[in-house]
C-alpha cells in the first residue's frame, strides 16, 4: 500500500515539475495545485475517521468540489492552457471549433483520480453489469441531440481526429467523470440519508448540467440527462474507467457521425 502511494505521489510531483519546466504552469499555479493536493489528501485521511471528524469531512468535500469547478472554468491564475485548434470548421454547417490543452483541468482530475477515486480495473465484469445502460445512454443522448436540433447526420473523418481523441479521452472525459462521478456522486452516496444513491445521481447530474450553462437552457437540460445516464452507469459498475470510456465513446460517435460541435 505504501509503495502504491509513493508511486502516485511521484507521478503527480513529476507532472507538476514538468509543467513548471515547460511553462504550462507558473509558480502561482504550482502553489495553487499544491494547496489543492493538500486539501484532497486531508479529505482522504478523514474518510474512515470516527464520527467527530464527519463534519470536517463533508465540509472539505464541498470546498474541494467548488475549487475543482473554479479550476475547470480556468478562473485561477498561473495556468497557461495551450491552444490546439483555433476556430476550425469540423462540419460545414456547424459553429467553429476551438480546443485547448487545459493543464488546470488535467491536474485537478489527476489529483482526485490518484488520491480518492477507487481504481477498479476489472473492466470486463463492470461492462457485463452495465453494457445495457451504456447502449441506452448512447441511443438516448444522440436521439435527444437530433430532437433538440443540436446536430444532424454528418459522417466524416480527418487525420486531426487522433489529436482530438487523445485530448478528449485523457483530459476532457477523464477530468469530468472523475470529478462528477468518481468524487462528487460517490461522496453524496456515502451520506447517512434515505435513498442516498438516487439523490447522489440526481444532484451530481444537476451540477454537471450547470457546468454547461454557456450552451443555453436546452443544452443544460441535455447535460443534466447525460449526467444522470453517466451517473447510473457509475452506480451500476463502480468503475470510473468504464465511465471515462463510455463518455468518450459517445463523444467519438458524435464527432465522426454527426455535426460537430453543433449546428449554427
Protein Blocks (a to p, Z undefined) as FASTA:
>chain_A
ZZmmmmmmmmmmmmmmmmmmnomacfklmmmmmmmmmmmmmmmmmmmmcfklmmmmmmmm
mmmmmmmmmmmnomaghiacddfbghiafbfkbccddddddfklmmmmmmmmmmmmccdf
blmlmmmmmmmmmmmmmmmmmmmmmmnomaccdddddfklmmmmmmmmmmmmmmmmmmmm
mmmmmmmmmpccehklmmmmmmmmmmmmmmmmmnojklmmmmmmmmmmmmmmmmmnopak
lmmmmmmmmmmmmmmmmccfbdZZ
